[in-house]
Amino acid sequence: MLSKSQARLFFLGGTIVTFAIFIGLSWHSLSVEVPKHTHEENLTAAGN
């Protein structure tokens, strides 16, 4: 059984680790995967 302070540290540690993983995967998707699948060469300028 965890004490109250141990439970709090476990919760905060898990939250921080999960948040860091989420930010890392989001950054990877937006900086690497989206540009790779956009096919910018097929896009035309706005207003044409």
TASULZI-V623215 format. One record per residue. RES is the residue in one small letter. PHI is phi in whole degrees, 0 to 359 (* if undefined). PSI is psi in whole degrees, 0 to 359 (* if undefined). Layout:
BEGIN
res={RES;RES}
phi={PHI;PHI}
psi={PSI;PSI}
END
This chain:
BEGIN
res={m;l;s;k;s;q;a;r;l;f;f;l;g;g;t;i;v;t;f;a;i;f;i;g;l;s;w;h;s;l;s;v;e;v;p;k;h;t;h;e;e;n;l;t;a;a;g;n}
phi={*;274;285;298;289;294;296;297;295;298;295;294;298;295;296;294;297;297;297;296;296;299;296;297;291;295;299;298;297;285;265;243;286;297;299;293;257;280;56;303;295;266;273;251;292;296;93;268}
psi={134;144;172;318;324;320;319;315;320;315;312;320;315;322;315;316;315;318;318;319;317;314;318;316;324;315;316;315;315;330;337;305;316;310;327;329;5;329;60;332;341;357;147;161;151;141;356;*}
END
